[in-house]
Structure formats: C-alpha cells, structure tokens
C-alpha cells in the first residue's frame, strides 16, 4: 500500500500535468458557471459520453434551459432533440424530464449537496453524485469512473474489481485533502496518457511510482533513458 508521501507526490505530479491538458467537461462547466443545477445536468449528460460531445450538447441545451422550470416546460421529445447525440439520450431525456418534479417534491426545488440525497434523483448514481458534490459544492467526495478505477489499479494503489469497490477503498486510504481533485487529475491523465490499451508510459509523469499492473511491459520504453515531454 502506498504511503502518504507517495500520495502527495503522485497528486503533485498529476496536478502539474492536469494544468497542461484539456480540462474535463464538468470542471469546465464549473469554470463557466457556479450554478449547481447546470453542473448537475452536465454531469448527467457526460456519463458514458465523450467530453467533446458533452460540451456541444450542453452548450445547445443551456440556450433553452437555465433552471428546473425551463426543463419542466420541455417535452421528452424536445429534450431528446436538444441532447442528441449524447450517449443513451432516450433514457437521459426521460430522467431529465422527471428531474424538476423530484427536486420540487423532495428537496424544495434545490439541488441537494450530499451523495445520498443526490442518488435519489433520476439518472444519478454514485459516480454522478460524488462528482456534483465535489465540483458544484466543493465538498470532499471521491468520484470513481472508468479512468479512476483503471489507473488506481494500474498504479498498484489498490486491487479492486469494480468502481464501487474502488471508491470505498479510496475513502479508507486516500488522504481527504486529495478527494475533490482526484477525479479531475486522473480523468485528464487517462485521456492524455494512461490509455486503457497501449498507455504512453514513455511520457508518464508518475512512471517512477507506477507498478504498471496489467500492462505488457516487455516493449515499453524507459522514459528515463529516452524521455519525452508530456503533451
């Protein structure tokens, strides 16, 4: 198990790389608006969808929707046309149509700021809920998506079989001061360098601290012998 000093080093190196890479779409939405409702919508839309598509769709949706009342006024078919070609747009359109009513009846029209309460909303699971808590409310939460799950296991930080198990393990071993930014740093790293297949270990900022679990290292170049700058 990694020691606290290694956590600090990995966090510092990934933070530096994050500043050089493109900002994940949900973080970008936070930069553009502090509205928790819009951050929630972006997070729901981003699930299992490329950031480029989510950015285009969110921009189009936000020309019509700025509040739960705006969303309530649209039909499911109108929402579908606004969010196409987002992944699972039929299902997401139904969930978005239900969202204003649930917010009104259960939460007095406000966006809740806890993972448990957010999970009561249609279309919101733990991944989305944790991300909203961290991004919209700046509260410690660990959002585990495919990037976080893959990279944490590849690093040798843990050995888990599911994102939920990864989240629960990180809650025990990851110092709380790193929780809010952990998802953004690892998502950025996964998109730019630590690919599911053929990771770019030759330009990885955390090469020295990675056990490369599950990676075929036979033909991997050593970045210390032939260094390449991170993109």
Secondary structure, 3 states (H helix, E strand, C coil): CCCHHHHHHHHHHHHHHHHHCCCCHHHHHHHHCCCHHHHHHHHHHHCCCCHHHHHHHHHHHCCCCCCHHHHHCCCHHHHHHHHCCCCCHHHHHHHHHHHHHHHHHHHCCCCCCCHHHHCCCCCCCHHHHHHHHHHHHCCCCCCCCHHHHHHHHHHCCCCCCCHHHHHHHHHHHCCHHHHHHHHHHHHHHHHHCCCCCCCCHHHCCCHHHCCCCCCCCCCCCCCCCCCCCCC
